[in-house]
Amino acid sequence: MFDLQSNTFMLAGPVKMHPRVLNAMASPAINHRSPDFEKVVGDIRGLLQYVFQTKNDTCLFSGSGTAAIEAAVSNTVKRGDKFISISNGKFSERLYEVAKIFCPDGANEFKVEWGKAPDLGLFEDAVRKLKPKAVAVCHNETSTAVTVQAKELSKIAHDHDAFFIMDGVTSIGSINVPVDEWGCDIAFFGSQKCCAGPAGLSAMAVSDRIKPALYKDTSYYLNVLKHTEKMKKNDTPYTPAIPLFLGMREALLITKEEGLEARFKRIEAIANGLRAACDAMGLQLFADRKYASNTVTAINLPAGVDDDKFRKMMKNEHNIMVASAQEPLKGKFFRIGHMGNVLWNEMIPTIAAMEVCMKKLGHKFELGAGVSAAMKFM
């Protein structure tokens, strides 16, 4: 029977939060214009710079990752500007959908087959012809478990005098993403993903290069310059989601205590272990393996195995949550998240339960092969 209070939560976000994060959010009310809260914001600012690997300004929005998408796009382009983004999944499509609102005459979409990464040469040709003000990519496409070539795409943008906007919602904090080194003009992530904080916040890093080009009149609440200037003063422009800020500070502290390099290695090892388990069980990845994500894995369902039955069996018989695919590919594959604080003592039982469920549903393989293959990466 599924236990809401104690289960193995293997979604691609939100991810399971550490008890320290939950406890921080249970703190008494605090005045957000007080020295006490200034200390909280100041701590968050420094911790964000650590996680983004940046010396640039950062801010934290009281809004999810989609709010950060809207902030990044609306502050950078408006009518008369040209914009291009890569669409290779459900979440990367949002960059284009938002751009159509703010620069409907100049928004362009570079479509890539789901499960694939873009051809760099073809994309550079498109940028060269369009001459956009901004290029935008979703670094880690959660819907298809693909990580694209952000560093190379940033270079293409800059080589053609465009700003580079990177959605790092499910990469920054669990995959090595040095935003300064890569030349990200705007990069952002969601609180409930790789840093295992509470859902409802998004963090952003903003380069000095793009600041003079940001618009001040295209968004009121999501004004990037307002948020970064206030953050430098350990403040927020408007009333923040105070309990979420307290939880986020704790999540960022946990990230720093582990250390980014150690976190990247742990998550990569777990991802490699899961991929090896899939191979041993005769399961195919949906994503092009060359670009397979280290924070989420999409696994094709073998012939005869029903998605709904499989996931319900995982949940109800083994107390383990895994995610379905999204439309239009729902039923073709399922997804396992392994970002944030995920450990081997969660992944190994997940693989073991996968084996039991797949066997019951008729998939043929040697029972125990997946767990054995994964354990070689521990």
C-alpha positions in Angstrom: 0.0 0.0 0.0 1.3 3.4 -0.9 2.4 5.5 2.1 2.3 9.2 1.4 4.5 10.0 4.4 7.2 7.5 3.7 7.9 6.4 0.2 10.6 6.2 -2.4 10.0 9.3 -4.5 11.7 9.0 -7.8 10.0 11.7 -9.9 11.9 14.2 -12.1 10.8 17.0 -9.8 9.5 17.9 -7.3 12.0 15.7 -5.5 12.0 14.5 -1.9 13.1 17.2 0.5 15.5 16.6 3.4 13.9 16.9 6.9 16.1 20.0 7.5 14.3 21.7 4.7 10.9 20.7 6.0 11.8 21.9 9.5 13.1 25.3 8.2 9.7 25.9 6.5 7.9 25.2 9.8 9.7 28.2 11.4 7.5 31.0 13.0 6.5 34.0 10.9 9.3 36.4 10.2 9.2 40.1 9.0 10.6 40.2 5.5 11.8 43.7 6.0 13.8 42.9 9.1 17.6 42.3 9.7 16.7 38.6 10.4 15.3 38.2 6.9 18.1 40.3 5.3 20.4 37.6 6.7 18.4 34.9 5.0 18.4 36.7 1.6 22.2 37.4 2.0 22.9 33.8 2.7 20.8 32.7 -0.3 22.6 35.2 -2.6 26.0 33.8 -1.8 24.8 30.2 -2.0 23.2 30.8 -5.4 26.5 32.2 -6.7 28.1 29.0 -5.5 25.6 26.7 -7.2 25.6 28.7 -10.4 29.4 28.9 -10.3 29.1 32.6 -11.0 30.4 36.0 -9.9 27.5 37.6 -11.5 24.3 38.9 -9.9 21.6 36.4 -8.8 18.1 36.6 -7.6 15.3 34.3 -6.3 11.7 34.7 -7.7 8.6 33.7 -5.7 7.4 31.8 -8.7 8.2 28.4 -10.3 10.6 27.7 -13.2 8.0 28.8 -15.6 8.0 32.3 -14.0 11.8 32.3 -14.6 11.2 31.5 -18.3 8.8 34.4 -18.5 11.2 36.7 -16.7 14.1 35.8 -18.9 12.2 36.1 -22.2 10.0 39.2 -21.4 12.9 41.2 -20.1 15.1 40.4 -23.1 12.8 40.6 -26.2 9.7 42.5 -27.2 8.0 43.4 -30.5 10.5 44.2 -33.2 13.2 41.8 -31.7 14.1 38.4 -33.1 14.3 35.3 -30.9 15.1 31.6 -31.5 14.8 28.7 -29.2 15.4 25.0 -29.6 12.3 22.7 -29.1 13.1 19.1 -28.4 10.5 18.3 -25.7 7.6 19.5 -23.7 9.5 22.0 -21.5 11.8 23.5 -24.1 8.7 24.3 -26.1 7.7 26.8 -23.4 10.6 29.1 -24.3 9.0 29.5 -27.8 5.4 29.7 -26.4 6.4 32.6 -24.1 8.4 34.3 -26.8 5.3 34.3 -29.1 3.6 36.5 -26.5 6.3 39.1 -26.1 7.7 39.2 -29.6 5.0 37.6 -31.8 6.5 38.9 -35.0 10.1 37.7 -34.2 9.7 34.4 -32.3 11.3 31.4 -34.0 11.4 27.7 -33.1 14.2 25.3 -34.1 12.5 21.9 -33.9 14.5 18.8 -33.0 13.1 15.3 -32.8 12.2 14.3 -29.2 14.9 12.3 -27.7 17.6 13.9 -29.8 20.0 16.8 -29.4 20.3 19.6 -32.0 22.6 19.4 -35.0 25.0 22.3 -34.1 25.8 23.1 -37.8 22.2 23.3 -38.8 21.4 25.4 -35.7 24.2 27.8 -36.4 23.0 28.2 -40.0 19.6 29.2 -38.6 21.1 31.7 -36.2 23.3 33.2 -38.9 20.3 33.8 -41.2 17.9 35.1 -38.5 20.4 37.4 -36.6 18.3 37.1 -33.3 18.7 39.3 -30.3 18.5 36.1 -28.1 19.1 32.4 -28.4 17.4 30.2 -25.8 17.8 26.5 -24.9 16.5 24.1 -22.3 19.8 22.5 -21.2 18.2 19.4 -19.7 14.9 18.4 -21.3 13.1 16.6 -18.5 10.3 15.3 -20.7 12.7 13.2 -22.8 15.8 12.9 -20.5 18.1 14.6 -23.0 20.9 17.0 -22.1 21.9 19.3 -25.0 25.2 20.9 -25.8 24.8 24.2 -23.9 28.4 25.3 -23.9 28.6 25.0 -27.7 25.2 26.6 -28.2 26.3 29.5 -26.1 29.3 30.0 -28.3 27.1 30.0 -31.4 24.9 32.7 -29.9 27.8 34.9 -29.0 29.6 34.4 -32.3 26.5 35.9 -33.9 26.1 38.7 -31.4 23.1 37.2 -29.7 22.5 36.8 -26.0 22.3 33.3 -24.6 19.4 32.3 -22.3 19.7 28.9 -20.7 16.9 27.0 -18.9 18.8 24.9 -16.3 15.8 24.0 -14.3 16.8 20.3 -14.1 20.6 20.5 -14.5 22.0 23.3 -12.4 22.9 21.9 -9.0 23.2 18.3 -10.1 25.1 18.5 -13.3 28.3 20.5 -13.8 27.0 23.8 -15.3 29.6 26.6 -14.9 27.5 29.4 -16.2 30.2 32.1 -16.3 32.6 29.8 -18.1 29.9 28.8 -20.6 28.9 32.4 -21.2 25.3 32.2 -20.1 23.8 35.7 -20.1 20.7 34.4 -18.2 20.5 31.1 -16.6 17.9 29.8 -14.2 16.7 26.7 -12.2 13.7 25.6 -10.2 13.9 25.2 -6.5 12.2 21.8 -6.4 14.6 20.1 -8.7 18.4 19.7 -8.5 18.9 21.4 -5.1 15.9 19.6 -3.5 14.2 22.6 -2.2 10.5 23.4 -1.9 8.4 23.9 -5.0 7.4 27.4 -5.9 10.7 29.3 -6.4 13.1 29.9 -9.2 16.7 31.2 -9.1 18.4 33.2 -11.8 22.0 34.4 -12.6 22.3 37.5 -14.9 25.5 38.5 -16.7 26.9 42.1 -16.8 26.9 41.7 -20.5 23.1 41.5 -20.9 22.1 44.0 -18.2 22.2 47.1 -20.4 20.0 45.4 -22.9 17.3 44.3 -20.5 14.0 46.1 -20.8 12.6 47.9 -17.8 9.0 48.2 -19.1 8.0 44.8 -20.2 7.2 43.2 -16.9 6.3 44.6 -13.5 6.5 41.8 -11.0 9.1 39.7 -13.0 11.4 42.7 -13.6 14.9 41.1 -13.6 16.8 44.3 -12.8 14.6 45.1 -9.9 15.1 41.6 -8.4 18.9 41.5 -8.9 19.4 45.1 -7.5 17.3 44.3 -4.5 19.2 41.0 -4.0 22.5 42.8 -3.9 21.0 44.7 -0.8 19.9 41.4 0.7 16.3 42.4 0.0 13.4 41.5 -2.4 11.3 44.0 -4.4 8.0 42.6 -3.2 6.8 40.3 -0.5 8.5 37.0 -1.0 7.2 33.5 -0.2 8.9 33.6 3.2 8.6 29.9 4.3 9.9 28.8 0.9 12.9 31.1 1.2 13.7 29.6 4.5 13.5 26.1 3.1 15.5 27.1 0.1 18.3 28.4 2.2 18.5 25.1 4.0 18.5 23.1 0.7 21.3 25.3 -0.7 23.3 24.8 2.5 22.9 21.1 2.2 24.1 21.3 -1.4 27.2 23.3 -0.4 28.0 21.0 2.6 28.1 18.0 0.2 30.1 20.1 -2.3 29.2 20.4 -6.0 31.9 18.1 -7.3 30.9 15.4 -4.9 27.2 15.8 -5.8 28.0 15.7 -9.5 29.9 12.4 -9.1 27.2 10.8 -6.9 24.4 11.6 -9.3 26.5 10.6 -12.4 27.3 7.2 -10.8 23.6 6.6 -9.9 22.6 7.5 -13.5 25.2 5.2 -15.0 24.1 2.5 -12.6 20.5 2.8 -13.8 21.5 2.8 -17.4 23.5 -0.4 -16.9 20.5 -1.9 -15.1 18.3 -1.1 -18.1 20.9 -2.8 -20.5 21.0 -5.9 -18.3 17.2 -6.1 -18.2 16.9 -5.7 -22.0 15.2 -2.2 -21.7 16.0 0.6 -24.1 16.5 4.2 -23.3 14.3 6.7 -25.1 17.0 9.4 -25.3 20.0 9.2 -27.7 22.5 7.6 -25.3 25.2 10.2 -26.2 23.0 12.9 -24.7 21.3 10.9 -21.9 20.7 13.0 -18.9 22.3 12.4 -15.5 19.3 13.7 -13.6 16.4 11.8 -15.2 16.2 8.7 -17.3 13.4 7.9 -19.8 13.0 4.1 -20.3 11.0 2.6 -23.2 8.3 0.2 -22.1 8.9 -3.2 -23.7 6.2 -4.8 -25.8 3.3 -6.0 -23.8 4.0 -3.9 -20.7 1.3 -1.4 -20.0 2.5 2.0 -18.6 -0.4 2.5 -16.3 -0.3 -1.0 -14.9 3.5 -0.9 -14.4 3.5 2.5 -12.6 0.5 1.5 -10.4 2.2 -1.7 -9.5 5.4 0.2 -8.6 3.4 2.5 -6.4 0.9 0.2 -4.7 3.0 -2.9 -4.3 6.4 -1.3 -3.7 5.7 2.2 -2.4 7.8 3.7 -5.2 6.8 6.6 -7.4 8.1 6.9 -11.0 6.8 9.2 -13.7 5.0 8.6 -17.0 5.9 10.2 -20.3 4.1 13.3 -21.4 1.8 13.8 -24.4 2.1 13.0 -27.2 4.3 10.1 -26.1 2.4 9.1 -23.0 2.4 5.3 -22.7 5.6 4.9 -24.7 8.1 5.2 -21.9 8.4 6.0 -18.2 10.8 8.3 -16.3 12.9 7.9 -13.2 14.4 11.0 -11.6 17.7 10.9 -9.9 18.7 14.4 -9.0 19.1 16.4 -5.7 19.6 14.2 -2.7 18.9 10.8 -4.3 21.0 8.0 -2.9 21.8 4.4 -3.8 19.5 3.2 -1.0 16.7 4.6 -3.1 17.9 3.6 -6.5 18.7 0.0 -5.8 15.2 -0.8 -4.4 13.7 1.1 -7.3 15.6 -1.1 -9.8 14.7 -4.2 -7.8 11.0 -3.2 -7.9 11.3 -2.6 -11.6 12.5 -6.1 -12.1 9.7 -7.7 -10.1 7.0 -5.6 -11.9 8.4 -6.2 -15.3 8.6 -9.9 -14.7 5.0 -10.0 -13.5 3.9 -8.1 -16.6 5.6 -10.6 -18.9 9.0 -9.0 -19.8 11.6 -11.8 -20.1 15.1 -11.3 -18.6 17.2 -12.8 -15.8 15.8 -11.7 -12.4 18.5 -9.8 -10.5 20.4 -8.8 -13.6 19.5 -5.1 -13.2 20.5 -4.8 -9.6 23.7 -6.7 -10.1 24.7 -4.4 -13.0 23.8 -1.2 -11.1 25.8 -2.2 -8.0 29.0 -2.2 -10.0 28.8 1.6 -10.0 28.4 2.0 -6.3 
